[in-house]
Amino acid sequence: MPRIALVLLPLLMPLAVAAQAAPAAARVLQPDDLEGRGRATALLATALLTTALPGPRATPPSDPAVVLQAAARCLPPGSAARERVDAALASPRTADELRSAIADLHADLTFRPVAEADLPEGFPGFAAVDELELRAYPAYRMVRTTMRGGSMGAFWPLFRHIQQREIAMTTPVQVDYDAAVDRARTMAFLYGSPDLGEAGPDGRVEVVDVPAMTVLSIGSRGYERPDRVAELRGRLQAWLAASPTWEAAGPLRTMAYNSPSVGADRRYFEVQLPIRPRPDGAPADADADAGR
């Protein structure tokens, strides 16, 4: 048996999957999904390693379609990662194009954000890129201002506020959207603890206390481009419209984790909608922002 087959054999054992496949990219990430994602990552990494090995004694490259088929068995139906694998296998592609798809998926599965500052107390940490998540946030305190002057016009008053009060910078930076005009409305820096300072107005900024909440979230690499935010918002809205359990409870927001010094391929942000349990019998609302 070829050496590559021996390496892959332990990883090819299929994991148990749900009897009924969820709609494409409509699955909310579950703790049990992480084991399968790890198996898929190992498969993809092995395929990339054999492709990159130099010299005449290098192991022959594995069949990329076989690798992707094995990875698909590790990823739960309905997840974004599984959808990407299924799409790559369903369309006519050359071996090189499939290897490129393997490299791209491996990069996302192994991605970890650059941590430039601490999270506020009790905030959930990073889980995955491009997957739907239900996240529980504790109550927290933040200082916010309007974005009428653009992002830099909002940044400096916020920065001066925390600098003058010797409050440590945290991540993420929160931007809330105005659904009526579909654009950013306020920017906020989050306090590390709700016990710091006092709530109330302070010149051009205002310190506010945010109650504990649940959000529907998707994490993404790169910059918060309007088209990318709109794409992810559409996925959030589609999931909520189909959910018999949850409805929107607030406006769209982004949570950005990196400064301009971090390049696009290492940057990370999340697009989120606050949600709440749907009253029994209430109809689904496809417009997630209607809950603001």
C-alpha positions as CSV (number, residue, x, y, z in Angstrom):
1,M,0.0,0.0,0.0
2,P,1.4,3.5,-0.9
3,R,2.7,5.4,2.1
4,I,0.2,8.2,1.5
5,A,-2.6,5.7,1.9
6,L,-1.1,4.5,5.2
7,V,-1.0,8.1,6.5
8,L,-4.5,8.8,5.5
9,L,-6.1,5.6,6.5
10,P,-6.7,6.4,10.2
11,L,-8.2,9.7,9.2
12,L,-10.6,8.3,6.7
13,M,-12.8,6.6,9.3
14,P,-16.1,8.5,8.9
15,L,-17.6,10.2,11.8
16,A,-21.3,9.8,12.7
17,V,-23.4,12.4,10.9
18,A,-27.0,13.4,11.3
19,A,-29.5,11.2,9.5
20,Q,-31.1,14.2,7.7
21,A,-28.8,16.8,6.1
22,A,-29.4,20.4,7.1
23,P,-29.8,23.0,4.4
24,A,-26.6,24.2,2.9
25,A,-24.6,26.5,5.2
26,A,-27.6,26.6,7.7
27,R,-26.1,24.7,10.6
28,V,-25.2,26.4,13.8
29,L,-21.8,25.4,15.0
30,Q,-21.9,22.8,17.8
31,P,-19.2,21.8,20.2
32,D,-19.2,18.2,18.8
33,D,-18.4,19.7,15.3
34,L,-14.8,20.6,16.4
35,E,-13.6,17.0,16.4
36,G,-14.7,16.5,12.8
37,R,-13.2,19.8,11.8
38,G,-9.9,18.7,13.3
39,R,-10.0,15.4,11.3
40,A,-10.8,17.3,8.1
41,T,-7.9,19.7,8.8
42,A,-5.5,16.8,9.3
43,L,-6.6,15.2,6.0
44,L,-6.1,18.5,4.1
45,A,-2.8,19.2,5.7
46,T,-1.5,15.7,4.8
47,A,-2.5,16.3,1.2
48,L,-0.8,19.7,1.1
49,L,2.4,18.2,2.6
50,T,2.7,15.4,0.0
51,T,2.2,18.0,-2.7
52,A,4.9,20.2,-1.3
53,L,7.6,17.6,-0.6
54,P,10.6,18.0,-2.9
55,G,13.0,15.6,-4.5
56,P,12.7,12.3,-6.5
57,R,11.8,10.3,-3.4
58,A,8.8,12.5,-2.5
59,T,5.5,10.8,-1.9
60,P,3.2,11.0,-5.0
61,P,0.5,13.7,-4.5
62,S,-2.7,12.3,-3.3
63,D,-5.9,12.5,-5.5
64,P,-7.4,15.8,-4.4
65,A,-11.0,14.5,-5.1
66,V,-10.4,11.6,-2.8
67,V,-9.0,13.9,-0.1
68,L,-12.0,16.2,-0.4
69,Q,-14.5,13.3,-0.3
70,A,-12.8,12.1,2.9
71,A,-12.9,15.6,4.4
72,A,-16.6,15.8,3.5
73,R,-17.3,12.8,5.7
74,C,-15.7,14.6,8.7
75,L,-17.7,17.8,8.3
76,P,-21.4,18.0,9.4
77,P,-24.0,18.6,6.7
78,G,-25.2,22.1,6.7
79,S,-21.9,23.6,7.8
80,A,-20.2,26.2,5.6
81,A,-17.1,24.1,5.4
82,R,-19.0,21.1,4.2
83,E,-20.9,23.2,1.6
84,R,-17.5,24.4,0.2
85,V,-16.3,20.8,-0.1
86,D,-19.5,19.7,-1.8
87,A,-19.4,22.6,-4.2
88,A,-15.8,21.9,-5.2
89,L,-16.7,18.2,-5.9
90,A,-19.9,19.0,-7.7
91,S,-18.4,21.3,-10.3
92,P,-16.0,20.3,-13.1
93,R,-12.5,21.2,-11.8
94,T,-9.0,20.2,-12.7
95,A,-6.7,18.5,-10.1
96,D,-4.8,21.8,-9.6
97,E,-8.1,23.7,-9.0
98,L,-9.1,21.1,-6.4
99,R,-5.7,21.4,-4.7
100,S,-6.3,25.1,-4.6
101,A,-9.7,24.5,-3.0
102,I,-7.9,22.2,-0.4
103,A,-5.4,25.0,0.4
104,D,-8.1,27.6,0.8
105,L,-10.2,25.5,3.1
106,H,-7.2,24.4,5.1
107,A,-6.3,28.1,5.6
108,D,-9.8,28.8,7.0
109,L,-9.9,25.8,9.2
110,T,-6.6,26.6,10.8
111,F,-7.1,30.3,11.0
112,R,-6.7,32.0,14.4
113,P,-7.2,35.7,14.9
114,V,-4.3,38.0,15.9
115,A,-4.9,38.9,19.5
116,E,-3.9,42.6,19.9
117,A,-5.8,43.2,23.1
118,D,-7.8,41.4,25.8
119,L,-11.5,40.6,25.5
120,P,-13.9,42.2,28.0
121,E,-14.7,40.0,31.0
122,G,-16.7,36.9,30.2
123,F,-16.7,37.5,26.4
124,P,-16.7,34.3,24.3
125,G,-13.5,33.6,22.4
126,F,-12.9,32.6,18.8
127,A,-14.5,29.4,17.5
128,A,-14.5,29.2,13.7
129,V,-14.5,31.2,10.5
130,D,-17.6,31.4,8.3
131,E,-19.8,29.3,10.5
132,L,-23.1,30.3,12.1
133,E,-22.8,30.5,15.9
134,L,-25.1,31.2,18.8
135,R,-23.1,33.3,21.3
136,A,-24.0,34.3,24.8
137,Y,-22.6,37.7,25.9
138,P,-22.6,38.9,29.5
139,A,-23.6,42.4,30.5
140,Y,-20.9,44.9,29.6
141,R,-20.1,48.6,29.6
142,M,-19.0,50.5,26.5
143,V,-18.3,54.1,25.4
144,R,-19.9,55.0,22.0
145,T,-20.3,57.8,19.6
146,T,-22.0,58.5,16.3
147,M,-20.3,57.9,13.0
148,R,-21.5,61.0,11.3
149,G,-17.9,61.9,10.6
150,G,-16.9,58.5,9.4
151,S,-14.9,55.8,11.2
152,M,-11.9,58.1,12.0
153,G,-14.2,60.8,13.2
154,A,-15.7,58.3,15.7
155,F,-12.4,56.7,16.6
156,W,-10.5,59.7,18.1
157,P,-13.2,60.9,20.6
158,L,-13.4,57.3,21.8
159,F,-9.7,56.9,22.0
160,R,-9.3,60.2,23.9
161,H,-12.0,59.1,26.4
162,I,-10.3,55.8,27.4
163,Q,-6.8,57.5,27.3
164,Q,-7.8,60.3,29.7
165,R,-9.4,57.8,32.1
166,E,-6.5,55.3,31.8
167,I,-8.9,52.6,30.6
168,A,-7.2,49.7,28.7
169,M,-8.1,49.2,25.1
170,T,-9.9,45.9,24.4
171,T,-11.2,44.1,21.4
172,P,-13.5,43.9,19.7
173,V,-14.6,47.4,18.5
174,Q,-18.4,47.4,18.1
175,V,-20.2,49.1,15.2
176,D,-24.0,49.2,15.3
177,Y,-26.0,49.7,12.1
178,D,-29.0,51.8,11.3
179,A,-31.4,49.4,9.4
180,A,-33.4,52.3,8.0
181,V,-30.6,53.6,5.9
182,D,-28.4,50.4,5.9
183,R,-25.2,52.0,7.2
184,A,-23.1,52.2,10.3
185,R,-24.6,54.4,13.0
186,T,-22.4,54.2,16.1
187,M,-18.9,53.0,17.0
188,A,-18.0,51.8,20.5
189,F,-15.0,50.8,22.6
190,L,-15.8,48.2,25.2
191,Y,-14.6,48.5,28.8
192,G,-12.7,45.5,30.1
193,S,-15.1,45.3,33.1
194,P,-18.6,46.7,33.7
195,D,-17.3,47.9,37.1
196,L,-15.0,50.5,35.5
197,G,-16.1,54.1,35.4
198,E,-19.6,55.4,35.4
199,A,-22.4,55.4,32.8
200,G,-23.5,58.7,31.3
201,P,-22.6,61.3,28.7
202,D,-19.1,62.7,28.3
203,G,-18.9,65.4,25.7
204,R,-19.1,63.8,22.2
205,V,-19.3,60.2,23.7
206,E,-21.6,58.4,26.0
207,V,-20.8,55.5,28.4
208,V,-23.7,53.0,28.3
209,D,-24.4,49.6,30.0
210,V,-25.4,46.8,27.6
211,P,-27.5,44.0,29.1
212,A,-26.6,40.3,28.6
213,M,-27.8,39.0,25.3
214,T,-27.7,36.1,22.8
215,V,-26.5,36.8,19.3
216,L,-26.4,35.0,16.0
217,S,-22.9,35.5,14.6
218,I,-20.7,34.7,11.7
219,G,-16.9,35.3,11.8
220,S,-15.0,36.4,8.7
221,R,-11.4,37.0,7.6
222,G,-10.4,40.3,6.0
223,Y,-11.9,43.8,6.0
224,E,-15.5,44.7,6.9
225,R,-16.3,45.6,3.3
226,P,-20.0,46.6,2.8
227,D,-20.5,43.8,0.3
228,R,-19.1,41.2,2.7
229,V,-21.1,42.5,5.6
230,A,-24.3,42.4,3.4
231,E,-23.5,38.9,2.3
232,L,-23.1,37.7,5.9
233,R,-26.2,39.6,7.0
234,G,-28.2,37.8,4.4
235,R,-27.1,34.4,5.8
236,L,-28.1,35.6,9.3
237,Q,-31.5,36.7,8.1
238,A,-32.1,33.5,6.2
239,W,-31.4,31.4,9.2
240,L,-33.7,33.5,11.5
241,A,-36.5,33.4,8.9
242,A,-36.4,29.6,9.0
243,S,-36.0,29.3,12.8
244,P,-39.1,28.4,14.8
245,T,-37.2,29.3,18.0
246,W,-35.5,32.6,17.6
247,E,-36.2,36.1,16.3
248,A,-34.2,39.3,15.9
249,A,-34.0,41.5,19.0
250,G,-31.8,44.4,17.8
251,P,-30.0,45.9,14.9
252,L,-27.1,44.4,12.9
253,R,-23.6,45.0,14.4
254,T,-20.0,44.2,13.5
255,M,-17.3,43.3,16.0
256,A,-13.8,44.1,14.7
257,Y,-10.7,42.6,16.3
258,N,-7.7,44.2,14.5
259,S,-5.9,47.5,14.0
260,P,-4.8,48.8,10.6
261,S,-1.3,47.2,11.3
262,V,-2.8,43.7,10.7
263,G,-2.9,42.6,7.0
264,A,-6.0,41.5,5.3
265,D,-5.2,37.8,5.4
266,R,-4.8,37.9,9.2
267,R,-7.7,40.2,10.0
268,Y,-10.9,39.0,11.7
269,F,-14.4,40.4,12.3
270,E,-17.9,39.1,13.1
271,V,-21.3,40.1,11.8
272,Q,-24.0,39.7,14.5
273,L,-27.7,40.0,15.2
274,P,-29.0,40.1,18.7
275,I,-31.8,37.5,19.1
276,R,-34.4,36.4,21.6
277,P,-36.7,33.4,21.9
278,R,-39.7,33.6,19.6
279,P,-43.1,33.8,21.3
280,D,-45.0,30.6,20.8
281,G,-46.8,30.6,17.5
282,A,-45.2,33.8,16.3
283,P,-44.6,33.8,12.5
284,A,-41.0,33.9,11.2
285,D,-39.8,37.3,10.0
286,A,-37.3,37.2,7.1
287,D,-36.2,40.8,7.9
288,A,-33.9,40.2,10.8
289,D,-33.3,43.9,11.3
290,A,-37.0,44.4,12.1
291,G,-36.3,43.4,15.6
292,R,-34.3,46.6,16.4
